[in-house]
Amino acid sequence: ELAGLGSRLLIDVVAITALAIGLFYRRHRRSDLVVLYVVFNVGLFAAVVVISEGEVIAAVGFGLFAVLSIIRLRAEQLSFAEIAYFFASIVLGLVTAVDLGGAESTAALAALVLVAPAIIDHPGLLDASRRMELTLELVLADVDELRRAVEQRVGARVIALEVLDLDYVREVTRVEVHVIDRSPRATATYDGAVVK
């Protein structure tokens, strides 16, 4: 029993490291979310092991993690890709914590969870899109003109643009934009920046 738990824990550690650092961090460069994914995964693994041993009522354990996930997701707007990785980290914690009758089946399920983001989030498969929040030191009421101004400053094609604040007194415009660029790391540096 202890040997089986140890092998499942090893599979979980290898899998979450591959997901959080090998895939997510290398592609999205968000170290804060790497911490979230790893800690949540390991915590969920431990909770599920305790729950499956009958030490805690299952509803209490799952209710706690449901509340924590809602609080975390509401505390900051995450992109759909970041939420997908978050879900994958949770699933890895679940499938590795439950005894499925052998390390082989646990490893196969963990590998399946890793293959999906490895393929679908590959930069060569789809154009990389990024969400950015910018403060421009100009006021443009025309959306098309504003779109062109943002594209010129960030060097990427804007696929969606929303004006968050238009201040005629200070002559600034705060916008949220979604851009497509083949080099996402270059555009990510603008997030929250003041752009002239």
Solvent accessible surface area in square Angstrom, and as a share of the most:
residue,aa,sasa,rsa
1,E,156,0.70
2,L,145,0.72
3,A,86,0.67
4,G,30,0.29
5,L,48,0.24
6,G,39,0.37
7,S,38,0.25
8,R,18,0.07
9,L,75,0.37
10,L,118,0.59
11,I,29,0.15
12,D,0,0.00
13,V,67,0.39
14,V,92,0.53
15,A,4,0.03
16,I,3,0.01
17,T,62,0.36
18,A,39,0.30
19,L,0,0.00
20,A,0,0.00
21,I,86,0.44
22,G,28,0.27
23,L,24,0.12
24,F,0,0.00
25,Y,70,0.27
26,R,152,0.55
27,R,38,0.14
28,H,24,0.11
29,R,116,0.42
30,R,63,0.23
31,S,70,0.45
32,D,70,0.36
33,L,0,0.00
34,V,19,0.11
35,V,94,0.54
36,L,25,0.12
37,Y,0,0.00
38,V,44,0.25
39,V,99,0.57
40,F,21,0.09
41,N,0,0.00
42,V,62,0.36
43,G,28,0.27
44,L,6,0.03
45,F,11,0.05
46,A,52,0.40
47,A,22,0.17
48,V,8,0.04
49,V,21,0.12
50,V,61,0.35
51,I,22,0.11
52,S,73,0.47
53,E,103,0.46
54,G,62,0.60
55,E,131,0.59
56,V,61,0.35
57,I,126,0.64
58,A,49,0.38
59,A,76,0.59
60,V,91,0.52
61,G,6,0.06
62,F,95,0.40
63,G,34,0.33
64,L,101,0.50
65,F,29,0.12
66,A,50,0.39
67,V,83,0.48
68,L,80,0.40
69,S,21,0.13
70,I,87,0.44
71,I,106,0.54
72,R,60,0.22
73,L,60,0.30
74,R,200,0.73
75,A,78,0.60
76,E,57,0.26
77,Q,133,0.59
78,L,21,0.11
79,S,43,0.28
80,F,183,0.76
81,A,37,0.29
82,E,17,0.08
83,I,66,0.33
84,A,59,0.46
85,Y,4,0.02
86,F,4,0.02
87,F,134,0.56
88,A,10,0.08
89,S,0,0.00
90,I,37,0.19
91,V,32,0.18
92,L,0,0.00
93,G,0,0.00
94,L,56,0.28
95,V,28,0.16
96,T,0,0.00
97,A,1,0.00
98,V,62,0.36
99,D,89,0.46
100,L,75,0.37
101,G,74,0.71
102,G,26,0.25
103,A,40,0.31
104,E,139,0.62
105,S,47,0.30
106,T,0,0.00
107,A,42,0.32
108,A,63,0.49
109,L,69,0.34
110,A,4,0.03
111,A,49,0.38
112,L,115,0.57
113,V,27,0.15
114,L,33,0.17
115,V,73,0.42
116,A,59,0.46
117,P,17,0.10
118,A,32,0.25
119,I,105,0.53
120,I,105,0.53
121,D,36,0.19
122,H,89,0.40
123,P,68,0.43
124,G,59,0.57
125,L,97,0.48
126,L,99,0.49
127,D,65,0.34
128,A,16,0.12
129,S,55,0.36
130,R,45,0.17
131,R,68,0.25
132,M,0,0.00
133,E,50,0.22
134,L,1,0.00
135,T,30,0.17
136,L,0,0.00
137,E,79,0.35
138,L,36,0.18
139,V,39,0.22
140,L,38,0.19
141,A,77,0.60
142,D,72,0.37
143,V,75,0.43
144,D,84,0.43
145,E,79,0.35
146,L,1,0.00
147,R,70,0.26
148,R,146,0.53
149,A,11,0.08
150,V,0,0.00
151,E,50,0.23
152,Q,150,0.67
153,R,63,0.23
154,V,11,0.06
155,G,58,0.56
156,A,11,0.09
157,R,138,0.50
158,V,6,0.04
159,I,78,0.39
160,A,44,0.34
161,L,29,0.14
162,E,102,0.46
163,V,60,0.34
164,L,64,0.32
165,D,60,0.31
166,L,60,0.30
167,D,30,0.15
168,Y,139,0.53
169,V,145,0.84
170,R,162,0.59
171,E,110,0.49
172,V,20,0.11
173,T,0,0.00
174,R,91,0.33
175,V,0,0.00
176,E,28,0.13
177,V,0,0.00
178,H,62,0.28
179,V,1,0.00
180,I,37,0.19
181,D,24,0.12
182,R,169,0.62
183,S,58,0.37
184,P,15,0.10
185,R,116,0.42
186,A,59,0.45
187,T,1,0.00
188,A,41,0.32
189,T,110,0.64
190,Y,69,0.26
191,D,79,0.41
192,G,55,0.53
193,A,32,0.25
194,V,93,0.53
195,V,13,0.08
196,K,166,0.70
